[in-house]
Amino acid sequence: MRPLKVEYCGEWYTVEAGAPFTIGRESDLTIDDNPYLHRTFLTLSSEYGLWWLANVGQLLSATVSDATGSVQAWVAPGAKLPLVFQTVHVMFSAGATTYDFTVHAEEDFYNTSLTATSAAGSTTVLPVTLTTSQRQLVVALAENVLAQPTAGRAPVPSSAEAAARLGWSMTTFNRKLDNVCEKLDKLGVDGLRGGRGRLATNRRARLVEYAVATRLVSVDDLVLLDGDGDASAVNDG
């Protein structure tokens, strides 16, 4: 099989068929010395004529998307996913830090295209719609990820830090975070709400992963953080 190329923090790694290529705290691709990160978290390997991404960790999950952001999957511990697109973005969080890297193949098995339509010839209608203040909240949480020049690592701010960035009270921030997570949860996005026996303690990081992977927010939205956060918070949901 033709090798893969992995891009992380401006460095490139070649993955050859044969032994699995490991990714983690102490792996072929050493992500970081973050104690919350598994020594070996993910692997890339060839099998049945395809390249596969496997989650060999026990606690962390990874968000995988194609180059357009229109196809997105959540790879839980013990799961593996065939890499059928020429460019695949992988994002995951360990503690308060979000990481991302890109996998490049020489060819793809499937092509994807965006199916969003335009209304009045200008506004793109996407499956998920956010109010202005909801988008500001997501951008505030994803700011460090969006602002980095290449795939790599970025801290996810605490709720208090994001609220201060927006000029909101914690009550307003938490209410809007609940609204965004509930909206996405109803659309089937995993990991944003607690259930019986589990808490959504990492929902901020999961929200950032989903929003960036699916292009729900982009670097173009960073200008929203320069506006009057309080006014937006009052005027919409």
JOBEL-V891516 format. One record per backbone hydrogen bond with DSSP energy under -1.0 kcal/mol. NH is the residue of the N-H (numbers start at 0). CO is the residue of the C=O. E is the energy in kcal/mol with one decimal. If there is no record, write none. Layout:
BEGIN
nh=NH co=CO e=E
nh=NH co=CO e=E
END
This chain:
BEGIN
nh=3 co=14 e=-2.2
nh=4 co=103 e=-2.5
nh=5 co=12 e=-2.9
nh=6 co=101 e=-2.8
nh=7 co=10 e=-2.6
nh=8 co=150 e=-2.7
nh=10 co=7 e=-2.1
nh=12 co=5 e=-2.4
nh=14 co=3 e=-2.7
nh=20 co=43 e=-3.0
nh=22 co=41 e=-2.6
nh=23 co=28 e=-2.0
nh=24 co=37 e=-2.7
nh=25 co=38 e=-1.9
nh=28 co=21 e=-2.2
nh=30 co=23 e=-2.9
nh=36 co=33 e=-1.9
nh=40 co=22 e=-2.8
nh=41 co=22 e=-2.2
nh=42 co=53 e=-2.1
nh=43 co=20 e=-2.4
nh=44 co=51 e=-1.9
nh=46 co=49 e=-2.8
nh=49 co=46 e=-1.7
nh=51 co=44 e=-3.0
nh=52 co=80 e=-2.9
nh=53 co=42 e=-2.5
nh=54 co=78 e=-3.0
nh=55 co=40 e=-1.9
nh=61 co=74 e=-1.9
nh=62 co=90 e=-3.6
nh=63 co=72 e=-3.0
nh=64 co=88 e=-2.3
nh=65 co=70 e=-1.6
nh=72 co=63 e=-2.8
nh=74 co=61 e=-3.4
nh=77 co=54 e=-2.2
nh=78 co=75 e=-2.3
nh=80 co=52 e=-2.9
nh=82 co=50 e=-3.1
nh=83 co=81 e=-1.0
nh=87 co=102 e=-2.4
nh=88 co=64 e=-2.8
nh=89 co=100 e=-2.8
nh=90 co=62 e=-2.9
nh=91 co=98 e=-2.2
nh=93 co=96 e=-2.5
nh=96 co=93 e=-1.4
nh=97 co=153 e=-3.5
nh=98 co=91 e=-3.4
nh=99 co=151 e=-2.6
nh=100 co=89 e=-2.1
nh=101 co=6 e=-2.1
nh=102 co=87 e=-3.2
nh=103 co=4 e=-3.6
nh=104 co=85 e=-3.1
nh=108 co=83 e=-2.4
nh=109 co=83 e=-1.8
nh=118 co=122 e=-3.0
nh=121 co=118 e=-1.8
nh=122 co=118 e=-1.8
nh=124 co=116 e=-3.1
nh=134 co=130 e=-2.5
nh=135 co=131 e=-2.3
nh=136 co=132 e=-2.1
nh=137 co=133 e=-2.1
nh=138 co=134 e=-2.7
nh=139 co=135 e=-2.5
nh=140 co=136 e=-1.9
nh=141 co=137 e=-2.1
nh=145 co=141 e=-2.8
nh=146 co=142 e=-2.3
nh=153 co=97 e=-2.5
nh=155 co=95 e=-3.2
nh=161 co=157 e=-2.5
nh=162 co=158 e=-2.6
nh=163 co=159 e=-2.1
nh=164 co=160 e=-2.1
nh=165 co=161 e=-1.6
nh=166 co=162 e=-1.1
nh=167 co=162 e=-2.6
nh=172 co=168 e=-2.4
nh=173 co=169 e=-2.8
nh=174 co=170 e=-2.0
nh=175 co=171 e=-2.3
nh=176 co=172 e=-2.6
nh=177 co=173 e=-2.3
nh=178 co=174 e=-2.0
nh=179 co=175 e=-2.5
nh=180 co=176 e=-2.5
nh=181 co=177 e=-2.5
nh=182 co=178 e=-2.2
nh=183 co=179 e=-2.3
nh=184 co=180 e=-2.5
nh=185 co=181 e=-2.0
nh=187 co=184 e=-1.6
nh=188 co=183 e=-2.2
nh=197 co=194 e=-2.2
nh=200 co=198 e=-1.6
nh=202 co=199 e=-1.2
nh=205 co=201 e=-2.3
nh=206 co=202 e=-2.7
nh=207 co=203 e=-2.2
nh=208 co=204 e=-2.5
nh=209 co=205 e=-2.6
nh=210 co=206 e=-2.7
nh=211 co=207 e=-2.5
nh=212 co=208 e=-2.6
nh=213 co=209 e=-2.3
nh=215 co=210 e=-1.9
nh=216 co=210 e=-1.4
nh=220 co=217 e=-2.0
nh=221 co=218 e=-1.4
nh=223 co=220 e=-2.1
nh=224 co=221 e=-1.7
nh=225 co=222 e=-1.7
nh=228 co=226 e=-1.1
nh=231 co=227 e=-1.8
nh=232 co=228 e=-2.4
nh=233 co=229 e=-1.6
nh=234 co=230 e=-1.9
nh=235 co=231 e=-1.5
END
